[in-house]
Amino acid sequence: MSGGRPLVVLRDVDLDIAPEEFVAIVGPSGSGKTTLLGLLAGLDRPSSGSVTIDGRALGALTEDERARFRAAHVGFVFQTFQLIPTLTALENVLVPLELSGGGNSNGDSPHARAAELLRRVGLGDRMDHYPAQLSGGEQQRVAIARAFANRPRILFADEPTGNLDADTGDTIIALLEELNREARTTMVLVTHDPALAARANRVIRLAGGTIVSIEAAGARG
């Protein structure tokens, strides 16, 4: 609250994202990027308006229903990795599979699915290592493997290279794009990096809580 009036973070946002599209959300600090990502992912509820994913209005779901929807259809990659420090790399990737009962693993066991993803991100020899034993780039690789564990239809990434040096960041983004193309996932990415945003199909530019432009960037064919 500010002066007895609610703080409006976003207003008049009207946005459609197509299946399999890669969209980047950019804008200065405080423009509402992370808030918009949280609303699109169903982590937060809008005070007005609605968010619809695959024909389902997220605002009409209970908190438990939204959690189940995210577990089944949504993957996340964060700037701070968000790995569980007491679990190994393999166990971290197993978490979403175990929470969902492994029901989205197309017949392979959760353990086999997690191990294969870690091999795909170049960590086949680091499965039993804990996050503290991994570099920042390796931790983000684990986070990417975890994000794709349940074969999500939508991937949300919030500054996924923000804590990495430029070379490691480039490697992480190339890996993220490769897995995303193969999985045919819709990807919505928040970034401050114009070079990273230019790799998307479209760039959504925010300022002052509103969309000021939508630009074609043209990454994926």
Sequence and secondary structure as in RCSB ss.txt:
>XXXX:A:sequence
MSGGRPLVVLRDVDLDIAPEEFVAIVGPSGSGKTTLLGLLAGLDRPSSGSVTIDGRALGALTEDERARFRAAHVG
FVFQTFQLIPTLTALENVLVPLELSGGGNSNGDSPHARAAELLRRVGLGDRMDHYPAQLSGGEQQRVAIARAFAN
RPRILFADEPTGNLDADTGDTIIALLEELNREARTTMVLVTHDPALAARANRVIRLAGGTIVSIEAAGARG
>XXXX:A:secstr
 BTTB      S      TT EEEEE STTSSHHHHHHHHTTSS  SSS  EETTEEGGGS HHHHHHHHHHHEE
EEETT    TTS HHHHHHHHHHHTTTTTSTTS HHHHHHHHHHHTT TT TT  GGGS HHHHHHHHHHHHTTT
  SEEEEESTTTTS HHHHHHHHHHHHHHHHHHT EEEEE S HHHHTTSSEEEEEETTEEEEEEE     
